[in-house]
């Protein structure tokens, strides 16, 4: 979070609520053997299957979290777009390798002002969760 964003601020509270919703939604898809524990294998398998099979799952579970992350990462930006450097910082904060994040954010500067629309960002996030297309930003888990 930028130094100017406090956790008890409106944006911070939205981020916390969205993170809780994301976790609860993903956990609900994941504990397939209902033992109260989530293994890495359960998480990966169930998350991929659940988000691929239920198109509405992304909108309910992951979209609010990612929108809240963008809002906190770029609080001074107009609501509809962010700078490539902000997108790069968000990708790195979410686990992307820095060199990949830099390349990918630079590729997506489609706005005449050099900004990336939130619509485009969130479409790419949705693709990450709902398609089998290889993702270049994040290392493939072993």
Buried (B, 14 or more C-beta within 10 A) or exposed (E): BEEEBEEEBEBBEBBEEBBEBBEEBBBEBBBBEEEEEBEEEBBEBBBBEBBBEBEEBBEEBBBBBBBBBBBBBBBEBEEEBBBBBBBBBBBBEBEBBEEBBBEBBBEBBEBEEEBBBBEBBBEBBBEBBBEEEEBEBBEEEE
